[in-house]
């Protein structure tokens, strides 16, 4: 398993590759990085994102498309605002994954 700092760097690099108007899930990031069991670790890393303007952690939702109840930057309302500004429709704090999920 990579060190926590290299894992964080990989998570942040993957986030920067997500195009505008798309989202990914925590598990999807973990799977992309080689270990689907690291979804919680991914969430912890995102919670400590040092540069959310450059690394768009707002584009990460849970496996059902739900926004993060404890979004690190002012809660789910702020995550919703950022997603909507990105062109993503949010209904009742949910995103339609069939429409907006990114599949690299």
N, C-alpha and C positions, 0 to 999 in steps of 0.2 A: 504494500500500500504506500502511496506517495506521502511525503511529509505534509503536515497541515498547511504550510505556507505554499508548497508547490501545488497542492490540491486547490487551494484558494485561487492561485494564479490561473489554473486550468479552468476553474468555474468562471472566473471573470472574463477570460479570453473567449469562452464559449458564449457568454452573455453578449459580448460585443459583436458576435457574428450573427445574432438574431436580427432579421430585418424589421424595419418599422412595420407596424400593423400585424405582427405575429407574437405569439406567446409560446412558452414551453412550460413543462411541469418540473417539479423538483426531481421526481423519479426519472424523468427523461434526461435531465442533466447528469444524474448519477449513472444511468445506463450508458450514456454517451462517453462518460469518463471511465467506463469499464467495470463499475460495481453498482448494480441497482440497489444495493442495501445501504448506500450512502446518502439517501434522500434527506435524512435528518441533518447530516453533516453539511449538505449543500444549503439547507435552510439556515443553519447557524452561520455559515460563511456569508450568505447574503445579508444576514442581519448586521454584519459588521463591514459591509461594503464601504470602503474608504472614499469612493468617488462615484456616487449614484448618478451624477449627470453624465459621466463618461461610460459607466458600466450600468446598463439599464435593468436593474434588479426588479423594477416594476413589471417587467415582461414575464415574470414567473408566477404561475398559479398552481393550485394543487391538482391532483389527478382528476378531479371532477370539474375543473375550471373555476373553482372558488378563489376569490382574492384572499390575500393573507390577512387574517384578523389582527395580527400584530405587525403589520407592515412597518418597518423601521422608521420610515419618514412620515410621521403624522397619521398612521393608521390606514385602513382600507379606503377611506374617502379620498385620500391623496393618491393611493394606487389607482383608484378608479379614474380620478382626474387625469393622471398621466397616461393611462391606457386610452381614454377617450381622445386625448390630444394626439395620440399616436394613430387614431383612426379605428380603434377597436370598440365595438359596442359592448357595454357592460349592463346587465340586467340583474337587479337584486344581488349585487356583488358577485356575479358569475359571468364568465366568458364562454361562449359557444366554441368548444375545442374543435368541433367538426369544421368550423369556418376559419378559426384564427390560429390553430396550432401549427407551429413551424416543424417541418420534417426535413432536416438537412440531408 
